[in-house]
Amino acid sequence: MEAVAPHTQILTVTANGYGKRTQAAEYRIQNRGGSGIFTVKRTQKTGDVIGIKTVVDEDELMVISNKGKIIRLRAVDIPVQGRSTQGVRLITLEEGERVVAVARLAEKE
């Protein structure tokens, strides 16, 4: 569990290479017994959610596929969108290829 600062965004990445940032303020606090909160419009085109990270504009990310394709992105280059959207394509994948991981790079010293 992470503490979320007011200027933080939630990065959501799907198996078919789509992703988006959403302002953390768009997510309400969920109590026990709640019905949940949608974070992405899941379709056959986007696939399942494979990763959610908290990010700020200065962060850099790596997106990794099951066939070894790795791309490096700046968080600021990923659009900020609402919770109920599907996002934008972050990585172009070949037939049968899926995103398996997303990682925030270590901070520069």
Secondary structure, DSSP 4 states (H G I P E B T S, - for coil): -----TT-EEEEEETTSEEEEEEGGGSPPPPTT------S---TTT--EEEEEEE-TT-EEEEEETTS-EEEEEGGGSPB--TTS--EE-S---TT--EEEEEEPPPP-
